[in-house]
Structures are given as structure tokens and as C-alpha cells.
Amino acid sequence: MNGVWRKLWADCVQDSQEVEEPVVTIQDNIVELGRKIGFVELEPKEIQELIDSNREKLSNEDLIQIEQQRSHEEEEDAEEDVQPARALMSKGMAEAFKHLEAFLSYFDENDPDMQCRSVVSRAVNNEANCYRLLYDEKKQPKV
């Protein structure tokens, strides 16, 4: 068969003289890599056991069970990824404004530089104004 393919597409035919790496060398490389990443007790016989366990053909029941496990794991991952929706509540906003006022009053009471504290107070109040307007809207009775 290789003779036919060699005539059609020589690059995809492996030379019979090329020697493949022996399985033992590949297993040793896997063990070495495993040990480098923290599996210090990894042994070549464990790699061989893993290879042997994957040679067994899976039955339809095995495949169905694997697919069910995968689906279940995906559902659990999807549930974990769901984040609660963010919302500004009037109670939380009132608490935040109290903290903001405490922040500003600390500097009003302790900063000797009146110009600096005035500039900061004005800037903070101007920037927080959008939240104050939203808070006022939330406090108004809905019609």
C-alpha cells in the first residue's frame, strides 16, 4: 500500500528505514515531564497501566455513562459561573452616602488647607451627583 501512496504523495509515506522511538523512551519522557510539573512519585509502570487501560474498547453503556457525566459536569460548571445580577438598592446607596459624608467630614475637620479640602469636597460631590439623582428617583413613590 505504501508503494502506491509513495507514487501519489511521497511526503505522507513513512520510510520503512525510519526507526520510531521505542515506547519505553516515550514513557520515560512522559515520566520525566510529569516529575518536572510536580508528580514526583510517577513511575513508568503507571504510564503503561494508563496506556493499557485505554486499549479496551468501550461499550455503548460506557459511552452513555461518560456522556452523562460530562453533561452533569458542564451543568455544574454553568451553575457556578452564574453571577448574581448587580443592582443599586436605595438602602445600600444610603449607607454609601453616609460613608462618603464621613470621608469628607474627616478632611473638613482635620485638613488645615481649606482650599484643598474645598476642592476635594466639591469634586467628590460633583462626581457622586449622578448617584444622588438615582437615589432620589428610587426614594420617590412610584405612580
Backbone hydrogen bonds in HBPLUS format (Angstrom, degrees):
<---DONOR---> <-ACCEPTOR-->    atom                        ^
c    i                          cat <-CA-CA->   ^        H-A-AA   ^      H-
h    n   atom  resd res      DA  || num        DHA   H-A  angle D-A-AA Bond
n    s   type  num  typ     dist DA aas  dist angle  dist       angle   num
A0004-VAL N   A0001-MET O   3.17 MM   3  5.43 123.8  2.50 101.7 114.2     1
A0005-TRP N   A0001-MET O   3.15 MM   4  6.53 169.2  2.16 155.5 157.9     2
A0006-ARG N   A0002-ASN O   2.73 MM   4  5.81 151.6  1.81 148.2 156.7     3
A0007-LYS N   A0003-GLY O   3.35 MM   4  6.56 147.4  2.47 136.7 142.9     4
A0007-LYS N   A0004-VAL O   3.18 MM   3  5.41 125.2  2.49  99.6 112.3     5
A0008-LEU N   A0004-VAL O   3.16 MM   4  6.52 150.4  2.25 144.7 153.3     6
A0008-LEU N   A0005-TRP O   3.04 MM   3  4.92 113.8  2.49  91.6 108.1     7
A0009-TRP N   A0005-TRP O   2.58 MM   4  5.53 170.6  1.59 162.7 165.8     8
A0012-CYS N   A0009-TRP O   3.20 MM   3  6.04 153.4  2.28 122.0 127.9     9
A0013-VAL N   A0010-ALA O   3.29 MM   3  5.56 168.2  2.30 111.6 114.7    10
A0018-GLU N   A0015-ASP O   3.06 MM   3  5.33 149.9  2.15 104.4 113.2    11
A0025-THR N   A0022-PRO O   3.06 MM   3  5.46 122.0  2.41 106.5 119.6    12
A0026-ILE N   A0022-PRO O   3.22 MM   4  6.63 158.3  2.27 152.0 158.2    13
A0027-GLN N   A0023-VAL O   2.83 MM   4  6.10 160.5  1.87 154.8 160.5    14
A0028-ASP N   A0024-VAL O   2.89 MM   4  6.12 154.9  1.95 146.8 153.8    15
A0029-ASN N   A0025-THR O   2.97 MM   4  6.24 152.3  2.04 144.5 151.9    16
A0030-ILE N   A0026-ILE O   2.95 MM   4  6.27 154.8  2.01 149.7 156.6    17
A0031-VAL N   A0027-GLN O   2.91 MM   4  6.18 161.2  1.95 152.3 157.1    18
A0032-GLU N   A0028-ASP O   2.92 MM   4  6.11 160.7  1.95 148.1 153.6    19
A0033-LEU N   A0029-ASN O   2.93 MM   4  6.16 162.8  1.96 150.3 154.6    20
A0034-GLY N   A0030-ILE O   2.85 MM   4  6.03 160.2  1.89 150.3 156.5    21
A0035-ARG N   A0031-VAL O   2.90 MM   4  6.13 156.7  1.95 151.9 157.6    22
A0036-LYS N   A0032-GLU O   3.04 MM   4  6.28 149.0  2.14 143.8 152.3    23
A0037-ILE N   A0033-LEU O   3.16 MM   4  6.49 140.6  2.32 145.7 155.2    24
A0039-PHE N   A0034-GLY O   2.85 MM   5  5.21 156.7  1.91 150.7 142.8    25
A0038-GLY N   A0035-ARG O   3.22 MM   3  5.18 164.2  2.25 102.8 106.5    26
A0042-LEU N   A0039-PHE O   3.17 MM   3  5.59 163.4  2.20 120.1 121.3    27
A0046-GLU N   A0043-GLU O   3.00 MM   3  5.45 137.0  2.19 110.4 121.6    28
A0047-ILE N   A0044-PRO O   3.08 MM   3  5.13 121.3  2.44  96.6 111.1    29
A0048-GLN N   A0044-PRO O   3.01 MM   4  6.38 157.5  2.06 151.4 157.6    30
A0049-GLU N   A0045-LYS O   2.90 MM   4  6.13 150.6  1.99 141.3 149.2    31
A0050-LEU N   A0046-GLU O   3.01 MM   4  6.21 153.0  2.08 141.0 147.9    32
A0051-ILE N   A0047-ILE O   2.95 MM   4  6.26 157.3  2.00 150.1 156.3    33
A0052-ASP N   A0048-GLN O   2.84 MM   4  6.04 163.3  1.87 150.7 155.6    34
A0053-SER N   A0049-GLU O   2.85 MM   4  6.01 152.5  1.93 145.1 152.7    35
A0054-ASN N   A0050-LEU O   3.20 MM   4  6.38 136.5  2.39 138.7 148.8    36
A0054-ASN N   A0051-ILE O   3.19 MM   3  5.30 133.2  2.42  97.3 109.7    37
A0055-ARG N   A0052-ASP O   3.15 MM   3  5.25 160.4  2.19 104.4 110.4    38
A0063-LEU N   A0059-SER O   2.99 MM   4  6.35 161.7  2.03 154.3 158.8    39
A0064-ILE N   A0060-ASN O   2.89 MM   4  6.13 156.3  1.95 149.2 155.9    40
A0065-GLN N   A0061-GLU O   2.91 MM   4  6.09 159.2  1.95 148.3 154.1    41
A0066-ILE N   A0062-ASP O   2.89 MM   4  6.14 161.1  1.93 152.7 157.8    42
A0067-GLU N   A0063-LEU O   2.97 MM   4  6.15 160.5  2.01 146.6 151.9    43
A0068-GLN N   A0064-ILE O   2.91 MM   4  6.14 153.7  1.98 147.7 155.1    44
A0069-GLN N   A0065-GLN O   2.92 MM   4  6.18 158.9  1.97 151.3 156.8    45
A0070-ARG N   A0066-ILE O   2.94 MM   4  6.16 159.6  1.98 149.6 155.3    46
A0071-SER N   A0067-GLU O   2.91 MM   4  6.10 159.5  1.95 147.7 153.2    47
A0072-HIS N   A0068-GLN O   2.91 MM   4  6.07 159.3  1.95 147.6 153.5    48
A0073-GLU N   A0069-GLN O   2.90 MM   4  6.12 159.3  1.94 151.0 156.4    49
A0074-GLU N   A0070-ARG O   2.92 MM   4  6.13 156.0  1.98 147.9 154.6    50
A0075-GLU N   A0071-SER O   2.95 MM   4  6.19 153.5  2.02 147.1 154.2    51
A0076-GLU N   A0072-HIS O   2.99 MM   4  6.28 156.8  2.05 147.5 153.7    52
A0077-ASP N   A0073-GLU O   2.90 MM   4  6.15 157.8  1.95 148.6 154.8    53
A0078-ALA N   A0074-GLU O   2.88 MM   4  6.09 155.0  1.95 146.0 152.9    54
A0079-GLU N   A0075-GLU O   2.95 MM   4  6.20 152.7  2.02 146.9 154.1    55
A0080-GLU N   A0076-GLU O   3.01 MM   4  6.26 151.1  2.09 146.1 153.7    56
A0081-ASP N   A0077-ASP O   3.01 MM   4  6.23 143.8  2.15 144.8 154.3    57
A0093-MET N   A0089-MET O   2.90 MM   4  6.15 155.1  1.96 154.4 162.6    58
A0094-ALA N   A0090-SER O   2.91 MM   4  6.07 156.2  1.96 147.7 153.3    59
A0095-GLU N   A0091-LYS O   3.14 MM   4  6.42 155.7  2.20 144.2 150.4    60
A0096-ALA N   A0092-GLY O   2.95 MM   4  6.21 153.2  2.02 144.3 151.9    61
A0097-PHE N   A0093-MET O   2.89 MM   4  6.18 155.3  1.95 151.8 158.0    62
A0098-LYS N   A0094-ALA O   3.08 MM   4  6.36 146.5  2.19 142.8 151.5    63
A0099-HIS N   A0095-GLU O   3.10 MM   4  6.47 155.4  2.17 147.1 153.1    64
A0100-LEU N   A0096-ALA O   2.90 MM   4  6.20 152.4  1.97 146.6 155.1    65
A0101-GLU N   A0097-PHE O   2.89 MM   4  6.10 157.9  1.94 147.6 152.7    66
A0102-ALA N   A0098-LYS O   2.94 MM   4  6.18 155.2  2.00 146.8 153.8    67
A0103-PHE N   A0099-HIS O   2.90 MM   4  6.12 155.0  1.96 146.9 153.8    68
A0104-LEU N   A0100-LEU O   3.02 MM   4  6.32 162.3  2.05 150.7 154.4    69
A0105-SER N   A0101-GLU O   2.83 MM   4  5.99 158.3  1.88 150.3 157.0    70
A0106-TYR N   A0102-ALA O   3.04 MM   4  6.17 147.5  2.15 144.4 151.5    71
A0108-ASP N   A0104-LEU O   2.98 MM   4  6.26 153.5  2.05 147.7 156.2    72
A0109-GLU N   A0105-SER O   2.94 MM   4  6.03 154.1  2.00 147.9 153.0    73
A0110-ASN N   A0106-TYR O   3.01 MM   4  6.09 138.5  2.19 142.5 153.8    74
A0111-ASP N   A0107-PHE O   2.90 MM   4  5.13 159.1  1.95 137.0 140.2    75
A0117-ARG N   A0113-ASP O   3.14 MM   4  6.44 172.3  2.14 160.1 161.4    76
A0118-SER N   A0114-MET O   2.99 MM   4  6.07 149.0  2.09 144.4 153.0    77
A0119-VAL N   A0115-GLN O   2.98 MM   4  6.19 159.2  2.03 150.1 155.4    78
A0120-VAL N   A0116-CYS O   2.98 MM   4  6.21 166.6  2.00 157.7 161.1    79
A0121-SER N   A0117-ARG O   2.92 MM   4  5.93 161.7  1.96 140.4 146.3    80
A0122-ARG N   A0118-SER O   2.93 MM   4  6.03 165.1  1.95 149.4 153.5    81
A0123-ALA N   A0119-VAL O   2.95 MM   4  6.09 163.8  1.98 148.2 153.2    82
A0124-VAL N   A0120-VAL O   2.90 MM   4  6.04 168.6  1.91 157.8 160.6    83
A0125-ASN N   A0121-SER O   3.00 MM   4  6.10 165.8  2.02 147.8 152.3    84
A0126-ASN N   A0122-ARG O   2.86 MM   4  6.01 155.6  1.92 148.8 156.1    85
A0127-GLU N   A0123-ALA O   2.98 MM   4  6.14 161.8  2.01 149.9 154.5    86
A0128-ALA N   A0124-VAL O   2.93 MM   4  6.05 146.1  2.04 147.1 156.6    87
A0129-ASN N   A0126-ASN O   3.34 MM   3  5.22 154.1  2.41  96.6 104.1    88
A0131-TYR N   A0128-ALA O   3.03 MM   3  5.47 127.5  2.32 109.2 122.0    89
A0132-ARG N   A0128-ALA O   3.09 MM   4  6.46 149.9  2.18 147.3 156.6    90
A0133-LEU N   A0129-ASN O   2.91 MM   4  6.19 159.7  1.95 157.1 161.1    91
A0134-LEU N   A0130-CYS O   3.17 MM   4  6.34 156.8  2.22 137.9 144.1    92
A0135-TYR N   A0131-TYR O   2.83 MM   4  6.02 155.0  1.89 146.6 153.9    93
A0136-ASP N   A0132-ARG O   2.88 MM   4  6.13 157.6  1.93 150.4 155.9    94
A0137-GLU N   A0133-LEU O   3.02 MM   4  6.29 153.1  2.09 146.0 152.9    95
A0138-LYS N   A0134-LEU O   3.01 MM   4  6.30 154.2  2.08 146.5 153.3    96
A0139-LYS N   A0135-TYR O   3.01 MM   4  6.28 145.3  2.13 146.6 156.1    97
A0140-GLN N   A0136-ASP O   3.22 MM   4  6.43 137.8  2.41 142.0 151.6    98
